């Protein structure tokens, strides 16, 4: 014969499945969000440490690539969004056709997103300890 405690437990489990506690569900969502934000924070902090280490390196191949690519990106955007429109506008105002061609800003944007750390591949290498040290 099944005991009263077993029946009560079975009914309680069935009621919990049918009518879940909203507080428990909200707490679980909050815990999941907290874990996700903690992981993202750790990733950003890791990237900041990597940036500091690379900037302090004596090797121009480690510390110099970011400024070089950054300046190329800044010059490219400066040309595309400032110099080219003004120069073509001046040419058209003087009766000439617009002679300055545009550049491919999609490739430039991809390059700068990688430079600014919006990709995490290098960070993952550093965190896992598999990156080469120079």
DOBA-500384 format. One record per atom (N, C-alpha, C): residue in one letter; atom name; x, z, y; chain. Coordinates in Angstrom, 1 decimal, padded with zeros to 4 digits. Each point is the difference from the previous one (the first is absolute). Last residue first. Layout:
N
 code site   east     up  north unit
    A   CA      X      Z      Y    A
...
//
This chain:
134
 code site   east     up  north unit
    X    N  056.3 -026.8  036.6    A
    X   CA  001.2 -000.7  000.5    A
    X    C  000.8  000.9  000.8    A
    X    N -003.9  000.0 -004.3    A
    X   CA  000.6  000.7  001.2    A
    X    C  001.2 -000.7  000.5    A
    X    N -004.8 -001.5 -002.9    A
    X   CA  001.5  000.0  000.1    A
    X    C  000.4  000.8  001.2    A
    X    N -004.6  001.1 -002.6    A
    X   CA  000.6 -000.9  001.0    A
    X    C  001.5  000.1  000.0    A
    X    N -003.3  002.5 -002.7    A
    X   CA  000.6 -001.1 -000.6    A
    X    C  000.6 -001.0  001.0    A
    X    N -002.7  004.3  000.4    A
    X   CA  001.4  000.2 -000.2    A
    X    C  000.7 -001.2 -000.7    A
    X    N -004.7  001.0  001.6    A
    X   CA  000.3  000.1 -001.5    A
    X    C  001.5  000.1 -000.3    A
    X    N -001.5 -000.4  004.5    A
    X   CA -000.6  001.2 -000.5    A
    X    C  000.3  000.1 -001.5    A
    X    N  001.5 -003.9  002.2    A
    X   CA  000.7  001.2  000.5    A
    X    C -000.6  001.3 -000.6    A
    X    N -002.2 -004.1 -001.0    A
    X   CA  001.4  000.0 -000.5    A
    X    C  000.7  001.3  000.4    A
    X    N -004.1 -000.8  002.0    A
    X   CA -000.2  000.4 -001.5    A
    X    C  001.4  000.0 -000.6    A
    X    N -000.2 -001.5  004.4    A
    X   CA -000.2  001.4 -000.1    A
    X    C -000.1  000.5 -001.4    A
    X    N  000.3 -004.6  000.8    A
    X   CA  001.3  000.7  000.2    A
    X    C -000.2  001.5 -000.1    A
    X    N -003.9 -002.6 -000.2    A
    X   CA  000.9 -000.2 -001.2    A
    X    C  001.3  000.7  000.2    A
    X    N -004.2 -000.4  002.9    A
    X   CA  000.6  001.3 -000.5    A
    X    C  001.0 -000.2 -001.1    A
    X    N -002.2 -002.5  004.8    A
    X   CA  000.2 -000.2 -001.5    A
    X    C  000.7  001.2 -000.5    A
    X    N -000.7 -000.2  004.5    A
    X   CA -001.3  000.0 -000.5    A
    X    C  000.0 -000.4 -001.5    A
    X    N  003.7  000.6  003.4    A
    X   CA -000.3  001.0 -001.1    A
    X    C -001.4 -000.1 -000.6    A
    X    N  002.4 -002.8  003.5    A
    X   CA -000.6  001.3  000.5    A
    X    C -000.4  000.9 -001.1    A
    X    N  001.7 -004.3 -001.0    A
    X   CA  001.0  000.7  000.7    A
    X    C -000.5  001.4  000.5    A
    X    N -002.9 -003.0 -002.2    A
    X   CA  000.9  000.5 -000.9    A
    X    C  001.1  000.8  000.7    A
    X    N -003.1 -002.2  002.7    A
    X   CA -000.7  001.1 -000.8    A
    X    C  001.0  000.6 -001.0    A
    X    N  001.5 -003.7  002.5    A
    X   CA  000.0  001.2  000.7    A
    X    C -000.7  001.1 -000.7    A
    X    N  000.1 -004.2 -002.0    A
    X   CA  001.3  000.5  000.1    A
    X    C  000.1  001.3  000.8    A
    X    N -004.1 -002.4 -000.3    A
    X   CA  000.4  000.6 -001.3    A
    X    C  001.4  000.6  000.0    A
    X    N -001.4 -002.2  003.9    A
    X   CA -000.8  001.2 -000.2    A
    X    C  000.3  000.6 -001.4    A
    X    N  001.8 -004.2  001.0    A
    X   CA  000.7  001.0  000.8    A
    X    C -000.7  001.4 -000.1    A
    X    N -001.9 -003.7 -002.2    A
    X   CA  001.3  000.3 -000.6    A
    X    C  000.7  001.1  000.8    A
    X    N -003.9 -001.7  001.9    A
    X   CA -000.3  000.6 -001.3    A
    X    C  001.2  000.5 -000.7    A
    X    N  000.2 -002.7  004.0    A
    X   CA -000.1  001.5  000.2    A
    X    C -000.4  000.7 -001.2    A
    X    N  002.4 -004.8  001.4    A
    X   CA -000.9  000.6 -001.1    A
    X    C  000.0  001.5  000.1    A
    X    N  000.7 -003.2  004.4    A
    X   CA  000.7  000.4 -001.2    A
    X    C -001.0  000.6 -001.0    A
    X    N -000.4 -004.0  004.2    A
    X   CA -000.2  001.4 -000.5    A
    X    C  000.8  000.3 -001.2    A
    X    N  001.5 -003.5  004.1    A
    X   CA -000.8  000.1 -001.3    A
    X    C -000.2  001.5 -000.3    A
    X    N  000.7 -002.7  004.8    A
    X   CA  000.6  001.0 -000.8    A
    X    C -000.9  000.3 -001.2    A
    X    N -001.0 -003.2  003.6    A
    X   CA  001.1 -000.5 -000.9    A
    X    C  000.6  001.1 -000.9    A
    X    N -004.6 -001.9  003.0    A
    X   CA  000.6  001.3 -000.5    A
    X    C  001.1 -000.4 -001.0    A
    X    N -001.0 -003.6  003.9    A
    X   CA -000.7  000.5 -001.2    A
    X    C  000.7  001.4 -000.5    A
    X    N -000.2 -001.5  005.3    A
    X   CA  000.8 -000.3 -001.3    A
    X    C -000.8  000.5 -001.2    A
    X    N -001.0  000.7  004.9    A
    X   CA -000.4 -001.3 -000.5    A
    X    C  000.8 -000.4 -001.3    A
    X    N  000.1  004.3  002.4    A
    X   CA  000.8 -001.0  000.7    A
    X    C -000.2 -001.4 -000.6    A
    X    N -002.3  003.8 -001.8    A
    X   CA -000.2  000.1  001.5    A
    X    C  000.8 -001.1  000.7    A
    X    N  000.8  000.5 -004.6    A
    X   CA -001.3 -000.6  000.2    A
    X    C -000.4  000.0  001.5    A
    X    N  003.9  002.3 -001.3    A
    X   CA  000.2 -001.5 -000.2    A
    X    C -001.3 -000.7  000.3    A
    X    N  000.0  004.7  000.2    A
    X   CA  000.7 -000.6  001.2    A
    X    C  000.2 -001.5 -000.2    A
    X    N -002.0  002.3 -003.6    A
    X   CA -000.9  000.0  001.2    A
    X    C  000.7 -000.5  001.2    A
    X    N  002.6  000.5 -003.8    A
    X   CA -001.0 -001.1 -000.2    A
    X    C -001.0  000.0  001.1    A
    X    N  003.0  003.6  000.0    A
    X   CA  000.8 -001.3  000.2    A
    X    C -001.0 -001.2 -000.1    A
    X    N -001.7  004.3 -000.9    A
    X   CA  000.3 -000.1  001.5    A
    X    C  000.7 -001.4  000.2    A
    X    N -001.1  001.2 -004.5    A
    X   CA -001.2 -000.3  000.8    A
    X    C  000.3 -000.2  001.5    A
    X    N  003.7  001.1 -002.9    A
    X   CA -000.6 -001.3 -000.3    A
    X    C -001.3 -000.3  000.9    A
    X    N  002.3  004.3  000.3    A
    X   CA  000.8 -001.2  000.6    A
    X    C -000.7 -001.3 -000.2    A
    X    N -002.2  004.0 -001.8    A
    X   CA  000.3  000.1  001.4    A
    X    C  000.7 -001.3  000.6    A
    X    N -001.4  000.8 -004.7    A
    X   CA -001.1  000.5  000.8    A
    X    C  000.3  000.2  001.5    A
    X    N  003.2 -001.9 -003.3    A
    X   CA -001.3 -000.5 -000.4    A
    X    C -001.1  000.4  001.0    A
    X    N  004.5  001.6  000.5    A
    X   CA -000.1 -001.4  000.2    A
    X    C -001.4 -000.5 -000.2    A
    X    N  000.9  004.5 -000.9    A
    X   CA  000.1 -000.3  001.4    A
    X    C -000.1 -001.5  000.3    A
    X    N  000.1  001.4 -004.5    A
    X   CA -001.3  000.3  000.6    A
    X    C  000.1 -000.3  001.5    A
    X    N  004.0 -000.6 -002.2    A
    X   CA -001.0 -001.0 -000.5    A
    X    C -001.4  000.3  000.6    A
    X    N  003.5  003.1  000.9    A
    X   CA  000.3 -001.3  000.7    A
    X    C -001.1 -001.1 -000.4    A
    X    N -000.1  004.1 -002.3    A
    X   CA -000.4  000.2  001.4    A
    X    C  000.2 -001.3  000.8    A
    X    N  001.5  000.1 -004.5    A
    X   CA -001.4  000.1  000.1    A
    X    C -000.5  000.1  001.4    A
    X    N  004.6  000.1 -000.7    A
    X   CA -000.5 -001.3 -000.3    A
    X    C -001.5 -000.1  000.1    A
    X    N  002.0  004.2  000.4    A
    X   CA  000.2 -000.8  001.2    A
    X    C -000.5 -001.4 -000.2    A
    X    N -000.1  002.9 -003.7    A
    X   CA -001.0  000.4  001.1    A
    X    C  000.2 -000.8  001.2    A
    X    N  003.0 -000.6 -003.5    A
    X   CA -001.3 -000.6 -000.3    A
    X    C -001.0  000.4  001.0    A
    X    N  004.2  001.8  000.6    A
    X   CA  000.1 -001.4  000.0    A
    X    C -001.3 -000.7 -000.2    A
    X    N  000.4  004.8 -000.5    A
    X   CA  000.0 -000.5  001.4    A
    X    C  000.0 -001.5  000.1    A
    X    N  000.2  001.7 -004.4    A
    X   CA -001.3  000.3  000.7    A
    X    C  000.1 -000.4  001.4    A
    X    N  003.9 -000.4 -002.6    A
    X   CA -001.0 -001.0 -000.3    A
    X    C -001.3  000.3  000.7    A
    X    N  004.1  002.7  000.1    A
    X   CA -000.1 -001.0  001.0    A
    X    C -001.2 -001.0 -000.3    A
    X    N  001.7  003.9 -002.7    A
    X   CA -000.7  000.4  001.2    A
    X    C -000.3 -001.1  001.0    A
    X    N  002.0 -001.0 -004.3    A
    X   CA -001.1  001.0 -000.3    A
    X    C -000.7  000.3  001.3    A
    X    N  003.7 -002.9  000.1    A
    X   CA -001.0 -000.6 -000.9    A
    X    C -001.1  000.9 -000.4    A
    X    N  003.8  001.4  002.6    A
    X   CA -000.9 -000.9  000.8    A
    X    C -001.1 -000.6 -000.9    A
    X    N  002.6  004.7 -000.9    A
    X   CA  000.0 -001.4 -000.4    A
    X    C -001.1 -000.8  000.8    A
    X    N  000.6  004.8  000.3    A
    X   CA  001.0 -000.7  000.7    A
    X    C  000.1 -001.5 -000.3    A
    X    N -004.5  003.5  000.0    A
    X   CA  001.1 -000.6 -000.8    A
    X    C  001.0 -000.8  000.8    A
    X    N -004.2  002.3  001.4    A
    X   CA  001.3  000.8  000.1    A
    X    C  001.1 -000.7 -000.8    A
    X    N -004.5 -001.7 -000.1    A
    X   CA  000.5 -000.1  001.4    A
    X    C  001.3  000.7  000.2    A
    X    N -002.2  000.3 -004.3    A
    X   CA  000.5 -001.4  000.3    A
    X    C  000.5 -000.1  001.4    A
    X    N -001.9  004.1 -001.2    A
    X   CA  001.3 -000.2 -000.8    A
    X    C  000.5 -001.4  000.3    A
    X    N -004.2  001.2  001.9    A
    X   CA  001.1  000.7  000.6    A
    X    C  001.4 -000.2 -000.7    A
    X    N -003.9 -002.0 -001.8    A
    X   CA  000.3 -000.6  001.3    A
    X    C  001.2  000.7  000.6    A
    X    N -001.8  001.9 -003.9    A
    X   CA  000.8 -001.2 -000.3    A
    X    C  000.4 -000.7  001.3    A
    X    N -002.8  003.7  000.4    A
    X   CA  001.3  000.4 -000.4    A
    X    C  000.9 -001.2 -000.3    A
    X    N -004.5 -000.8  001.0    A
    X   CA  000.7  000.4  001.1    A
    X    C  001.4  000.5 -000.3    A
    X    N -002.9 -001.3 -003.5    A
    X   CA  000.5 -001.1  000.8    A
    X    C  000.7  000.4  001.2    A
    X    N -001.9  003.4 -002.6    A
    X   CA  001.1 -000.6 -000.7    A
    X    C  000.5 -001.2  000.8    A
    X    N -003.8  002.0  001.6    A
    X   CA  001.1  000.9  000.2    A
    X    C  001.3 -000.6 -000.7    A
    X    N -004.1 -002.2 -000.8    A
    X   CA  000.4 -000.2  001.4    A
    X    C  001.3  000.9  000.3    A
    X    N -002.0  000.6 -004.2    A
    X   CA  000.5 -001.3  000.1    A
    X    C  000.6 -000.3  001.4    A
    X    N -002.4  004.0 -000.8    A
    X   CA  001.3  000.0 -000.6    A
    X    C  000.7 -001.3  000.1    A
    X    N -004.4  000.2  001.5    A
    X   CA  000.9  000.7  000.9    A
    X    C  001.4  000.1 -000.6    A
    X    N -003.4 -001.8 -002.7    A
    X   CA  000.3 -000.9  001.1    A
    X    C  001.0  000.6  001.0    A
    X    N -001.6  002.7 -003.5    A
    X   CA  000.9 -001.0 -000.5    A
    X    C  000.4 -001.0  001.1    A
    X    N -003.2  003.3  001.1    A
    X   CA  001.3  000.6 -000.2    A
    X    C  001.0 -001.0 -000.5    A
    X    N -004.5 -001.4  000.5    A
    X   CA  000.7  000.2  001.3    A
    X    C  001.4  000.6 -000.2    A
    X    N -002.7 -000.4 -003.9    A
    X   CA  000.4 -001.3  000.5    A
    X    C  000.7  000.1  001.3    A
    X    N -001.7  004.0 -001.8    A
    X   CA  001.1 -000.5 -000.8    A
    X    C  000.4 -001.4  000.5    A
    X    N -003.8  001.8  002.1    A
    X   CA  001.2  000.8  000.3    A
    X    C  001.2 -000.5 -000.8    A
    X    N -004.1 -001.8 -001.1    A
    X   CA  000.4 -000.6  001.3    A
    X    C  001.3  000.8  000.5    A
    X    N -002.1  001.5 -003.9    A
    X   CA  000.6 -001.3 -000.3    A
    X    C  000.5 -000.6  001.3    A
    X    N -002.3  004.1  000.3    A
    X   CA  001.3  000.2 -000.7    A
    X    C  000.7 -001.4 -000.2    A
    X    N -004.4  000.0  001.8    A
    X   CA  001.0  000.5  001.0    A
    X    C  001.4  000.2 -000.7    A
    X    N -003.6 -001.3 -002.8    A
    X   CA  000.4 -001.1  000.9    A
    X    C  001.0  000.5  001.0    A
    X    N -001.7  003.3 -002.8    A
    X   CA  000.8 -001.0 -000.8    A
    X    C  000.4 -001.2  000.9    A
    X    N -003.0  003.1  001.8    A
    X   CA  001.3  000.6 -000.1    A
    X    C  001.0 -000.9 -000.8    A
    X    N -004.5 -001.2  000.4    A
    X   CA  000.6 -000.1  001.3    A
    X    C  001.5  000.5 -000.1    A
    X    N -002.7  000.5 -003.8    A
    X   CA  000.3 -001.4  000.2    A
    X    C  000.7 -000.2  001.3    A
    X    N -001.6  004.3 -000.9    A
    X   CA  001.1 -000.3 -000.9    A
    X    C  000.4 -001.5  000.2    A
    X    N -003.7  001.5  002.4    A
    X   CA  001.2  000.6  000.5    A
    X    C  001.2 -000.3 -000.9    A
    X    N -004.4 -001.5 -001.3    A
    X   CA  000.6 -000.8  001.2    A
    X    C  001.3  000.7  000.5    A
    X    N -002.1  000.2 -005.1    A
    X   CA  000.2  000.9  001.2    A
    X    C  000.7 -000.8  001.1    A
    X    N -003.1 -002.4 -003.9    A
    X   CA  001.4  000.5  000.3    A
    X    C  000.0  000.8  001.3    A
    X    N -003.7 -001.5 -003.6    A
    X   CA  000.0  000.4  001.4    A
    X    C  001.3  000.6  000.3    A
    X    N -000.5 -001.9 -004.3    A
    X   CA -001.1 -000.7  000.7    A
    X    C  000.0  000.3  001.5    A
    X    N  003.2  002.1 -002.8    A
    X   CA  000.2 -001.5 -000.1    A
    X    C -001.0 -000.7  000.8    A
    X    N -000.4  004.7 -000.4    A
    X   CA  001.2 -000.4  000.9    A
    X    C  000.2 -001.5 -000.1    A
    X    N -003.3  001.7 -002.8    A
    X   CA -000.5  000.1  001.4    A
    X    C  001.2 -000.4  000.9    A
    X    N  001.0  000.2 -004.6    A
    X   CA -000.9 -001.1  000.3    A
    X    C -000.5  000.0  001.4    A
    X    N  002.6  003.7 -001.4    A
    X   CA  000.8 -001.2  000.0    A
    X    C -000.8 -001.2  000.4    A
    X    N -002.3  004.0 -000.8    A
    X   CA  000.8  000.1  001.3    A
    X    C  000.9 -001.3  000.2    A
    X    N -002.4  000.5 -004.1    A
    X   CA -000.9 -000.3  001.1    A
    X    C  000.7  000.0  001.3    A
    X    N  002.5  001.4 -003.7    A
    X   CA -000.4 -001.5 -000.1    A
    X    C -000.9 -000.4  001.1    A
    X    N  001.1  004.6 -000.4    A
    X   CA  001.2 -000.8  000.4    A
    X    C -000.3 -001.5  000.0    A
    X    N -003.3  002.9 -001.6    A
    X   CA  000.1  000.2  001.4    A
    X    C  001.2 -000.8  000.6    A
    X    N -000.6  000.2 -004.7    A
    X   CA -001.1 -000.8  000.6    A
    X    C  000.1  000.0  001.6    A
    X    N  003.0  002.7 -002.5    A
    X   CA  000.4 -001.4 -000.2    A
    X    C -001.1 -000.9  000.7    A
    X    N -000.8  004.7  000.0    A
    X   CA  001.1 -000.4  000.9    A
    X    C  000.4 -001.5 -000.1    A
    X    N -003.2  001.9 -003.0    A
    X   CA -000.6 -000.2  001.3    A
    X    C  001.1 -000.4  001.0    A
    X    N  000.7 -001.2 -005.2    A
    X   CA -000.1  001.1  000.8    A
    X    C -000.6 -000.3  001.4    A
    X    N -000.8 -002.5 -004.9    A
    X   CA  000.8 -000.1  001.3    A
    X    C -000.3  001.2  000.8    A
    X    N -000.2 -000.3 -005.5    A
    X   CA -000.8  000.0  001.2    A
    X    C  000.9  000.0  001.2    A
//
